[in-house]
Amino acid sequence: MSDKITRVDLVNHIRHSLGLEPKSASTAQAGIINEAYVVATKTFNLPTELLSQKNKTAHLELLQQYIDSINNISAQLDAVDRGTANSNHSEYRSLKIDETYNLNAAFLHGLFFDNISDLRSQITMDSLTYMRLERDFG
């Protein structure tokens, strides 16, 4: 017997922990897609000395909160009624907006960690990056 956890096991565990009911045969026939996914946090090596350990820890905890929210929202999207979705207000629209916000926040935090962990990165005064920073921020 394998000790590996499958995607289905993870999705069912998240749905169970959120108190969401499994899909019935009628909802499956209605065309509702089971699209829940699970996002895992990337492990970052942060050797930079420009940030304190407290600051690094706070940012890592914030990233983990975004990841947890994405997983939670993904499971909720499976249970929401898409038949009542509209462009003004619906639970489905609200969840998709929350999902987008959290995905963007997690992605930007990942870029932040990638950028601060490169000890060899330098911006010279004659680079386009420096010129744009100077132009935009003085």
N, C-alpha and C positions, 0 to 999 in steps of 0.2 A: 504494500500500500504506500502511495506517495505522500510525503509530508507537505507538498506544495499546495498553496492556496490558489484556487482558480479565480478568474475574474467574476464568475457567477457567484462563488462563495462570498467574495468581498461585497458585491452588490447586494446580495441577500442579507448579509450581516448589517450593512448600513441601513437598508430598508427596515430591518427588524429593530435596530437600535433607535430609529426615528419613529417607530410605531406605525409605519406604513404597511398597508395590507398588500399581499401579493396580488398580481393581476389575475382577474378571473378570465375564463375562456371568452366571455362576451366582450370584454374590453379588448382582448387580443384580436377578436374578429372585427372590432370597430376600427381597426387600423392604428391603434395606439402603439407606438414603437417603444420598446424597452431600450433606452439609450443611456442609462446611467453609466458613468465612468468613475474611476478612482484615480486621483492625482496624488503622487508621492512627492515629498520634499527632496530636492537635490541636496547632497552633502557638499558644503562649501568649506574650503580651507581659506581662512582669513588671516594671513600673516601680517597684514598692514599694522603699523604702529601709530597711524594717524587717528585711529578711533580707539576709544577705551573699550575694555572688555564688556563693560556695562552697556555701552552703546551697541556693540556687536550682538550681544545677547538680546537686547530689546528688539533689534531689527529681525533677528532670527525668529523670535517669538511672534512678531507681527506677520512675518511670512507664513509661519505655521498656522496662524489664525485665518489667513486668506485661503490656504490650502484646505483647512477643515471646512470653511464656508463653501468652497467649491464642491467638495464631496457631498456635503449636506444638501446643497441646492440641486446637484445632479440627481440625487435620489428623489427629491421632492418633485422634480420635473417629470419623473415617470408616473407619478400618482395624480398629477393635475389634469383636469378635464380640458382638452384642447378644443373641444366643440364650442365652448363659450369664449374662446380667445377673440379679442378684438383690438384694434389699434389704439383705443382710448384708455381702457382700463380692464385688466383681467389678471387673474392670479398667474397665468402662464407668462404674460408679458412682464409682469413684475419680477418673476423668478429669472427670466432671461436677462433682464437689465441687471439684476444682482449678480448673475453668473458672469456677465461681461465685465462688470466692475471688478470682481474678484480675480478673474483671469488676467485682466490688464495689470492689476496691482501685483499679483504674484510674478508676472512676467517682468515688470519693471524692477521689482526687488531682486529678481535673479540677475538682471543686467547690472544693477547696482553692486551686488556682491562680486560678480565677475570683474567689474571694473576696479573695485578697490582692492581686490586680491592680487592684481598684477603689479608686483613691486618694480618691474622694469619699465612701466609705462611713463613716458615723458611727453610733455607738450612744449615744443620749441616756439620761440616768438615768430618765426617765419612760416609756421604751419597754418593751414586753413582753419584748423580747429581753434587755435589761439586767436586768430583774426576775428572769427565769428564770436567767440566768447568776449573778446574786447569790445566788439561792436555792440553786442546785445547787453552786456553787463558792465561795461566801462572799466 
